Amino acid sequence: MKKLLIISTRTKAFAAFAFVSVVWGSTWAVGKEGVFEMPVLTLSYLRNAIAGIVLVGYFLLKGHSLPRGVDLLQILRLSLLLFVLNTGFSLWSLRFIPAHTAAIIGCTSPLLISALQILLHRRRVNVFFISGCIISLLGVTILVYDSVPLMQRGYGLGIVLSVVAVVAWCIGFVLMEGKKEAMNLYHSFGWQLLFSAVILYVVAVITDNTFPLNSISAKGWMAIGYLSLFGSILAFVCLAYIINHLPSGIASLYVFINPVVAVIISVLLLDEGLTSAVAIGAMLALLGVWVSVRKREQNHLSKTAV
């Protein structure tokens, strides 16, 4: 009976892993469409507000208490990292760079997560990690210096925004993974979304980037709905389940599938060109991530095998 329960839990975790991998790959293309229908801040705070209200409302109805003290500070810190800086800057970057470029830069997050864990836990750096970092850096460099989009206005800003978003996500992921035993991640995600929506709305008002709701097009509302329901509510519930039931190194590997989905959708539906630089850069970036985490994931799998 116990063994069946373990198998069932792992199966659900990998099903959630597959969902997150595909859905978050598609959100790059949806976000790309959305940022040209309304200001980025409007799209960001509406997406987070809708998802946050749904999740927080559900848990309040279930009898969960309001966050306070240390939990409140942790939620505020994660909301800034995961939903203001990561989500907000990722969407902002799509104003300037192709969706598949942003997705490929995002796929390097396991490298930074591994680096942070090495620093925090004082682990030894092996040759696989160093080699993988070099290969991925080469791939991202080829991708970034693609001569075609490099000539476009704002391209450099888009790259910087995308990199900052990745760094924010990785720091938040490591902090969240370290606290997963002490907090309800499902409940926490709801409050993170809600707090980030308030922060983004305040920034939008201060910078005069608000947008009348009745001026948002049908395509814009479809983007908001998809990003809220699939990209935030369902995806983050699945991510919480993954974090709770899979090792952090394995849990972060959804980024291998994200850029593949993003490239396919952006080329087929958004008419973004698939140049040789994009193809070579993407393959090297993914190869580098795989090389850097391969040894560690083999150790994880051998330890968790039943």
C-alpha positions as CSV (number, residue, x, y, z in Angstrom):
1,M,0.0,0.0,0.0
2,K,2.8,2.4,1.0
3,K,4.7,1.7,-2.2
4,L,1.7,2.3,-4.4
5,L,1.2,5.6,-2.7
6,I,4.8,6.7,-3.4
7,I,4.5,5.6,-7.1
8,S,1.2,7.5,-7.3
9,T,2.7,10.7,-5.9
10,R,5.7,10.6,-8.2
11,T,3.4,10.0,-11.2
12,K,1.4,13.1,-10.2
13,A,4.5,15.1,-9.8
14,F,5.8,14.2,-13.2
15,A,2.4,14.9,-14.7
16,A,2.5,18.3,-13.1
17,F,6.1,18.7,-14.5
18,A,4.8,18.0,-18.0
19,F,2.0,20.5,-17.6
20,V,4.3,23.3,-16.4
21,S,6.8,22.5,-19.2
22,V,4.3,22.9,-22.0
23,V,2.2,25.7,-20.6
24,W,5.0,28.0,-19.6
25,G,6.6,27.4,-23.0
26,S,3.4,28.7,-24.6
27,T,3.1,31.7,-22.3
28,W,6.1,33.3,-24.0
29,A,4.1,33.6,-27.3
30,V,0.9,34.6,-25.5
31,G,2.7,37.3,-23.5
32,K,4.3,38.5,-26.7
33,E,0.8,39.1,-28.1
34,G,-0.4,40.7,-24.9
35,V,2.3,43.3,-24.5
36,F,1.3,44.9,-27.8
37,E,-2.4,45.1,-26.8
38,M,-1.8,47.1,-23.6
39,P,1.0,48.5,-21.4
40,V,3.2,45.8,-19.8
41,L,2.3,47.0,-16.3
42,T,-1.4,46.7,-17.0
43,L,-1.0,43.2,-18.4
44,S,1.2,42.2,-15.4
45,Y,-1.0,43.5,-12.6
46,L,-4.3,42.3,-14.1
47,R,-2.8,38.8,-14.7
48,N,-1.5,38.6,-11.1
49,A,-4.6,40.2,-9.6
50,I,-7.0,37.7,-11.2
51,A,-4.9,34.7,-10.3
52,G,-4.2,36.0,-6.8
53,I,-7.8,36.7,-6.0
54,V,-8.9,33.2,-7.1
55,L,-6.2,31.4,-5.1
56,V,-6.4,33.6,-2.0
57,G,-10.2,33.4,-2.1
58,Y,-10.2,29.7,-2.3
59,F,-7.9,29.3,0.7
60,L,-9.7,31.8,2.8
61,L,-12.9,29.9,2.2
62,K,-11.1,26.7,3.2
63,G,-10.3,28.4,6.6
64,H,-6.7,29.4,6.1
65,S,-5.6,32.3,8.2
66,L,-4.0,35.6,6.9
67,P,-0.2,35.6,6.6
68,R,1.6,37.4,9.4
69,G,5.0,37.8,11.0
70,V,7.9,35.9,9.4
71,D,5.5,34.3,6.8
72,L,4.3,37.7,5.6
73,L,7.9,38.9,5.2
74,Q,8.8,35.8,3.3
75,I,5.7,36.1,1.0
76,L,6.5,39.8,0.3
77,R,10.1,38.9,-0.6
78,L,9.1,36.1,-2.9
79,S,6.4,38.2,-4.5
80,L,9.0,40.9,-5.4
81,L,11.4,38.3,-6.9
82,L,9.0,35.9,-8.6
83,F,6.1,38.1,-9.8
84,V,7.3,41.7,-9.9
85,L,10.8,41.3,-11.2
86,N,10.6,37.9,-12.9
87,T,7.1,38.0,-14.4
88,G,7.1,41.8,-14.9
89,F,10.5,42.0,-16.5
90,S,9.9,38.9,-18.6
91,L,6.8,40.5,-20.2
92,W,8.6,43.8,-20.6
93,S,11.5,42.1,-22.4
94,L,9.0,40.8,-25.0
95,R,8.5,44.3,-26.2
96,F,12.0,44.3,-27.6
97,I,13.2,40.7,-28.2
98,P,11.6,37.6,-29.9
99,A,9.7,35.3,-27.6
100,H,12.0,32.3,-28.4
101,T,15.1,34.4,-27.5
102,A,13.6,35.3,-24.1
103,A,12.6,31.6,-23.5
104,I,16.1,30.3,-24.4
105,I,17.8,32.8,-22.0
106,G,15.3,31.6,-19.4
107,C,16.4,28.0,-19.9
108,T,19.7,28.7,-18.3
109,S,18.1,29.2,-14.9
110,P,19.3,25.7,-13.6
111,L,22.9,26.9,-14.0
112,L,22.3,29.8,-11.6
113,I,20.2,27.7,-9.3
114,S,23.1,25.2,-9.1
115,A,25.6,28.0,-8.5
116,L,23.5,29.4,-5.7
117,Q,23.1,26.0,-4.1
118,I,26.9,25.5,-4.4
119,L,27.5,28.8,-2.6
120,L,24.8,28.2,0.1
121,H,25.8,24.6,0.9
122,R,29.5,25.0,0.1
123,R,29.4,22.1,-2.4
124,R,32.4,21.2,-4.5
125,V,32.4,22.5,-8.1
126,N,32.9,19.6,-10.6
127,V,34.1,19.7,-14.1
128,F,30.6,19.0,-15.5
129,F,29.2,22.2,-14.0
130,I,32.1,24.3,-15.2
131,S,32.0,22.8,-18.7
132,G,28.2,23.3,-18.9
133,C,28.4,26.9,-17.9
134,I,31.0,27.6,-20.6
135,I,28.9,25.8,-23.3
136,S,25.7,27.6,-22.2
137,L,27.4,31.0,-22.1
138,L,28.7,30.4,-25.6
139,G,25.2,29.5,-26.8
140,V,23.6,32.5,-25.2
141,T,26.3,34.8,-26.6
142,I,25.7,33.5,-30.2
143,L,21.9,33.9,-29.7
144,V,22.3,37.4,-28.3
145,Y,24.7,38.6,-31.0
146,D,22.4,37.4,-33.8
147,S,23.1,40.1,-36.3
148,V,19.5,40.4,-37.4
149,P,17.7,41.4,-34.2
150,L,20.8,43.1,-32.8
151,M,20.0,46.0,-35.2
152,Q,16.5,46.5,-33.8
153,R,15.9,49.4,-31.4
154,G,15.7,48.4,-27.7
155,Y,17.1,44.9,-28.3
156,G,19.9,45.4,-25.7
157,L,17.4,46.5,-23.1
158,G,15.3,43.5,-23.8
159,I,18.2,41.2,-23.2
160,V,19.1,42.9,-19.9
161,L,15.4,42.7,-18.7
162,S,15.4,39.0,-19.6
163,V,18.6,38.3,-17.7
164,V,17.4,40.2,-14.6
165,A,14.2,38.2,-14.7
166,V,16.1,34.9,-14.8
167,V,18.3,36.0,-11.8
168,A,15.2,37.1,-9.8
169,W,13.5,33.8,-10.5
170,C,16.5,31.7,-9.5
171,I,17.0,33.5,-6.2
172,G,13.3,33.2,-5.5
173,F,13.3,29.5,-6.4
174,V,16.2,28.7,-4.1
175,L,14.6,30.7,-1.2
176,M,11.2,29.0,-1.8
177,E,12.7,25.5,-2.0
178,G,14.6,26.0,1.2
179,K,11.3,27.0,3.0
180,K,9.0,24.3,1.5
181,E,8.8,22.4,4.7
182,A,7.7,25.4,6.7
183,M,5.1,27.0,4.4
184,N,2.1,26.0,2.3
185,L,3.3,26.8,-1.1
186,Y,-0.2,26.8,-2.7
187,H,-1.4,29.3,-0.2
188,S,1.8,31.3,-0.4
189,F,1.6,31.6,-4.2
190,G,-1.9,33.2,-4.0
191,W,-0.7,35.9,-1.6
192,Q,2.5,36.5,-3.7
193,L,0.4,37.0,-6.8
194,L,-2.0,39.4,-4.9
195,F,0.8,41.5,-3.3
196,S,2.7,41.7,-6.6
197,A,-0.5,42.9,-8.3
198,V,-0.8,45.8,-5.8
199,I,2.9,46.7,-6.2
200,L,2.7,46.6,-10.0
201,Y,-0.6,48.7,-10.0
202,V,1.0,51.3,-7.7
203,V,4.0,51.5,-10.1
204,A,1.7,51.8,-13.1
205,V,-0.2,54.7,-11.4
206,I,3.0,56.5,-10.4
207,T,4.5,56.1,-13.9
208,D,1.2,56.9,-15.6
209,N,1.0,53.5,-17.3
210,T,-2.6,52.7,-16.5
211,F,-4.9,51.6,-19.2
212,P,-8.7,51.8,-19.3
213,L,-10.2,48.3,-18.9
214,N,-12.9,49.0,-21.5
215,S,-10.1,49.8,-24.0
216,I,-8.5,46.4,-23.8
217,S,-9.2,44.4,-27.0
218,A,-10.7,40.9,-27.1
219,K,-7.3,39.5,-28.0
220,G,-5.9,41.4,-24.9
221,W,-8.5,39.8,-22.6
222,M,-7.8,36.4,-24.1
223,A,-4.1,36.9,-23.3
224,I,-4.9,38.0,-19.7
225,G,-7.2,35.0,-19.2
226,Y,-4.8,32.5,-20.5
227,L,-1.9,33.9,-18.5
228,S,-4.0,34.1,-15.4
229,L,-5.7,30.7,-15.6
230,F,-3.0,28.5,-17.2
231,G,0.2,30.5,-16.7
232,S,-0.4,31.5,-13.1
233,I,-3.1,29.5,-11.3
234,L,-2.7,26.0,-12.7
235,A,1.0,26.3,-13.5
236,F,2.0,27.6,-10.0
237,V,-0.2,25.0,-8.3
238,C,1.6,22.3,-10.3
239,L,4.9,23.9,-9.5
240,A,4.2,23.8,-5.8
241,Y,3.4,20.1,-6.1
242,I,6.6,19.6,-8.1
243,I,8.7,21.4,-5.5
244,N,7.1,19.4,-2.7
245,H,7.6,16.0,-4.3
246,L,10.7,16.2,-6.6
247,P,14.3,17.2,-5.9
248,S,15.0,20.9,-6.7
249,G,17.4,20.0,-9.5
250,I,14.9,17.8,-11.3
251,A,12.0,20.3,-10.6
252,S,13.9,23.0,-12.5
253,L,14.4,20.9,-15.6
254,Y,11.1,22.0,-17.1
255,V,13.2,24.7,-18.7
256,F,14.5,22.2,-21.2
257,I,11.0,21.9,-22.7
258,N,9.9,25.5,-22.3
259,P,12.2,26.9,-25.1
260,V,11.3,24.1,-27.5
261,V,7.6,24.8,-27.1
262,A,8.3,28.6,-27.3
263,V,10.3,28.3,-30.5
264,I,7.7,26.1,-32.2
265,I,4.8,28.4,-31.3
266,S,6.7,31.7,-32.0
267,V,7.9,30.5,-35.5
268,L,4.5,29.0,-36.5
269,L,2.1,31.5,-35.1
270,L,4.1,34.7,-34.5
271,D,6.2,34.5,-37.7
272,E,9.4,35.0,-35.7
273,G,12.4,33.9,-37.9
274,L,14.3,30.9,-36.9
275,T,17.9,31.9,-37.9
276,S,20.9,29.7,-37.8
277,A,22.2,31.8,-34.8
278,V,18.9,31.1,-32.9
279,A,19.1,27.3,-33.7
280,I,22.8,27.0,-32.8
281,G,22.6,29.2,-29.7
282,A,19.5,27.3,-28.4
283,M,21.2,23.9,-28.9
284,L,24.4,25.0,-27.1
285,A,22.5,26.7,-24.3
286,L,20.4,23.5,-23.7
287,L,23.4,21.3,-24.0
288,G,25.3,23.3,-21.5
289,V,22.5,23.1,-19.0
290,W,22.2,19.4,-19.5
291,V,26.0,18.8,-19.0
292,S,26.1,21.0,-15.9
293,V,23.2,19.2,-14.1
294,R,23.7,15.7,-15.5
295,K,25.9,14.4,-12.7
296,R,23.8,15.9,-10.0
297,E,20.5,14.6,-11.4
298,Q,22.0,11.1,-11.6
299,N,22.8,11.3,-7.9
300,H,19.3,12.5,-7.1
301,L,17.6,9.7,-9.1
302,S,19.8,7.1,-7.5
303,K,18.9,8.4,-4.0
304,T,15.2,8.6,-4.7
305,A,14.8,5.3,-6.6
306,V,12.6,2.8,-4.7
